[in-house]
Amino acid sequence: MDKIQKSNRAARGTVTCDNTTLHLLKANDFVATSIRNRMAEQNILLINITSSAGSGKTTLLQETVRRLKDRVKLKILVGDIETERDADRLREVGGDALQIVTGGICHREAQMVWQAMESLDLAGVELLIVENVGNLVCPASFDLGEDYRVTLIATTEGDDKPKKYPRMFLTSELMLISKVDLLPYLPFSVEAVTRDARDINPDIGVLELSTVQGTGVEAWCDWLMEKVAAKRGVANGARVV
């Protein structure tokens, strides 16, 4: 089911936290709500892309930029513990990317996104993508004000990840199975990973991808454009009323 506007994402799973962590998450949710409201006011679709390190997020985003840069105005916020290498890779293919170096923090927080947005010219932007730090644990607990959370799982990781890291898949709207060109060489079952993910989250969508062969990339871009169009429709409907 499509969810253009989200409430507190923390309510979608059960987490045991100490008081300090609960305070941090509450503060994060306050900023995330502010981001979500701003995105609604400016009619910008915000996508949060998560995964383990090395799953192919940046390579997928390079292909996304190549295919969509003339169809929609998009910007990308890249999160890494150190270096600007991923942002540089996106700029090389014509992407408008801003690197956020977390300095050792293993996830993106809403405050980081808010501060980065203050440095961006968002006039006319319809799609803002956040590339999160490669990690299936911490990013699952932090709402960034996104409309949709998308999680990549690479065939090289093994097909047992949804049950090992259930909160990430519980809080995602779409699972992208990346590097499917390697399936003939790996003990990875698309059926098993899909079944496990849907045991946790029956509404999660699934797409198979290979950026090397181009498999599924157009379907991914179509999914993004459908969500952009839906956001436009909501905005246009609101103006008509």
VOGU-3710 file (C-alpha; in Angstrom, 3 decimals, decimal comma):
1> mdkiqksnra> 0,000/0,000/0,000  1,342/3,456/-0,943  2,014/5,770/1,969  2,679/9,336/0,806  2,571/10,695/4,352  3,948/8,721/7,292  3,395/9,010/11,009  6,085/8,160/13,548  8,031/5,323/11,928  9,134/4,009/15,314
11> argtvtcdnt> 5,564/2,833/15,929  5,949/0,200/13,198  8,230/-2,022/15,284  9,024/-2,801/18,873  12,393/-1,650/20,194  13,768/-1,913/23,719  15,718/1,249/24,568  17,185/2,942/27,604  16,058/6,442/28,537  18,906/8,132/26,665
21> tlhllkandf> 18,094/6,287/23,447  14,383/7,008/23,809  15,154/10,717/24,239  17,369/10,635/21,132  14,687/8,908/19,063  12,011/11,313/20,276  14,170/14,291/19,296  14,888/12,649/15,947  11,177/12,097/15,293  10,466/15,771/16,013
31> vatsirnrma> 12,952/16,842/13,325  11,714/14,120/10,951  8,196/15,523/11,232  9,532/18,970/10,337  11,292/17,514/7,286  8,142/15,665/6,224  6,078/18,845/6,518  8,606/20,812/4,500  8,718/18,158/1,782  4,915/18,243/1,602
41> eqnillinit> 4,897/22,039/1,322  7,463/21,962/-1,498  5,961/18,888/-3,207  9,251/16,970/-2,989  9,324/13,178/-2,825  11,893/12,031/-0,250  13,367/8,524/-0,578  15,636/6,942/2,038  17,824/4,172/0,571  19,366/1,731/3,048
51> ssagsgkttl> 21,438/-1,443/2,856  24,558/-3,177/4,085  27,876/-1,792/2,878  28,739/-2,927/-0,635  25,215/-3,831/-1,761  25,359/-1,493/-4,762  23,479/1,635/-3,607  25,809/4,124/-5,268  26,058/2,160/-8,510  22,268/2,001/-8,659
61> lqetvrrlkd> 22,044/5,733/-8,024  24,515/6,380/-10,843  22,210/4,503/-13,209  19,215/6,323/-11,742  20,829/9,689/-12,445  21,702/8,678/-16,006  18,116/7,659/-16,754  16,162/10,313/-14,852  18,233/13,500/-14,904  16,382/14,750/-18,004
71> rvklkilvgd> 12,956/13,605/-16,747  12,837/14,971/-13,213  14,823/17,454/-11,139  16,507/15,366/-8,463  19,165/15,813/-5,805  20,977/13,265/-3,669  22,287/13,423/-0,102  25,031/10,857/0,389  25,974/9,594/3,840  29,284/7,952/4,701
81> ieterdadrl> 31,488/7,755/7,766  34,405/9,278/5,800  35,366/10,591/2,301  33,352/12,154/-0,545  33,940/9,272/-2,940  30,299/8,307/-3,424  29,200/11,895/-4,042  32,060/12,281/-6,541  30,882/9,171/-8,388  27,381/10,631/-8,684
91> revggdalqi> 28,685/14,004/-9,868  30,707/12,244/-12,575  27,450/11,084/-14,214  25,739/14,464/-13,868  24,141/14,008/-10,458  23,604/16,903/-8,061  24,991/15,270/-4,900  25,961/16,567/-1,481  28,121/14,388/0,770  27,408/14,231/4,487
101> vtggichrea> 30,342/12,802/6,437  28,994/11,351/9,679  32,379/11,189/11,397  31,961/7,706/12,807  28,195/7,625/13,321  26,804/4,437/11,758  23,552/5,962/10,477  21,913/9,145/9,253  19,775/11,142/11,656  17,010/13,570/10,776
111> qmvwqamesl> 19,041/16,519/12,087  21,816/15,712/9,587  19,292/15,719/6,747  17,733/18,978/7,936  21,114/20,694/8,134  22,068/19,421/4,671  18,768/20,654/3,246  19,641/24,134/4,494  22,657/24,038/2,153  20,624/22,944/-0,867
121> dlagvelliv> 18,670/24,978/-3,371  15,484/22,914/-3,462  13,585/25,213/-5,809  11,892/23,068/-8,439  13,260/19,809/-7,020  10,736/16,956/-7,213  12,860/14,053/-5,981  15,331/14,068/-3,093  17,145/10,798/-2,407  19,033/10,088/0,799
131> envgnlvcpa> 21,703/7,398/0,492  22,088/6,143/4,040  25,208/4,696/5,660  25,746/1,032/4,794  24,259/-0,735/7,821  21,113/-2,812/8,386  20,925/-2,128/12,124  21,047/1,511/13,284  19,416/3,214/10,250  16,265/1,133/10,793
141> sfdlgedyrv> 15,404/3,081/13,957  15,828/6,608/12,569  13,004/8,227/10,646  14,420/10,797/8,224  11,083/12,266/7,215  11,019/10,115/4,091  7,966/9,198/2,072  9,420/5,765/1,336  12,239/3,648/2,704  13,918/1,361/0,164
151> tliattegdd> 16,295/-1,403/1,253  18,777/-3,187/-0,987  19,888/-6,730/-0,250  22,659/-8,088/-2,456  22,821/-11,702/-3,538  26,391/-11,744/-2,179  25,072/-11,161/1,362  23,014/-14,324/1,694  19,234/-14,691/1,714  18,833/-14,843/5,507
161> kpkkyprmfl> 18,996/-11,097/6,197  15,282/-10,243/6,594  14,879/-12,565/9,571  18,236/-11,468/11,046  17,466/-7,747/10,709  13,655/-7,671/10,773  13,171/-4,045/11,770  14,787/-2,780/8,570  12,430/-4,807/6,403  9,438/-4,042/8,602
171> tselmliskv> 9,981/-0,320/8,053  10,676/-0,510/4,299  8,168/-0,153/1,492  10,401/-1,719/-1,168  13,146/-4,362/-1,167  15,575/-4,341/-4,072  17,451/-7,607/-4,618  20,689/-6,425/-6,205  23,434/-8,221/-8,157  21,044/-10,847/-9,531
181> dllpylpfsv> 23,492/-11,441/-12,381  25,515/-13,416/-9,803  22,667/-15,794/-8,900  24,088/-18,709/-10,956  27,221/-18,618/-8,793  25,771/-18,097/-5,321  23,618/-20,084/-2,869  20,983/-17,347/-2,772  17,242/-17,940/-3,139  15,087/-15,048/-4,373
191> eavtrdardi> 12,017/-17,007/-3,300  13,348/-17,520/0,235  14,391/-13,906/0,796  11,064/-12,669/-0,561  9,113/-15,079/1,622  11,051/-14,049/4,746  10,661/-10,337/4,004  6,903/-10,721/3,491  6,572/-12,790/6,650  7,803/-9,666/8,429
201> npdigvlels> 6,094/-7,082/6,222  3,324/-8,433/3,944  3,089/-5,095/2,086  6,736/-4,840/1,041  7,338/-4,616/-2,698  10,165/-6,568/-4,345  12,242/-5,829/-7,437  15,214/-7,795/-8,802  18,157/-5,719/-10,047  21,436/-5,998/-11,879
211> tvqgtgveaw> 23,068/-2,682/-12,702  25,728/-4,604/-14,650  23,171/-6,141/-17,016  20,511/-3,451/-16,612  17,966/-5,907/-15,230  15,205/-4,169/-13,299  16,743/-0,693/-13,458  14,008/0,680/-15,689  11,361/-0,834/-13,400  13,054/0,900/-10,459
221> cdwlmekvaa> 13,055/4,218/-12,309  9,400/3,704/-13,253  8,603/3,075/-9,570  10,274/6,364/-8,637  8,461/8,291/-11,361  5,123/6,797/-10,294  5,737/8,057/-6,759  6,765/11,488/-8,046  3,580/11,612/-10,134  1,498/10,568/-7,134
231> krgvangarv> 3,029/13,351/-5,054  2,271/15,823/-7,827  -1,307/14,558/-7,886  -1,723/15,046/-4,154  -0,357/18,571/-4,440  -2,547/19,424/-7,435  -5,608/18,012/-5,680  -4,881/20,095/-2,612  -4,652/23,230/-4,738  -7,881/22,461/-6,542
241> v> -9,729/22,078/-3,238
//
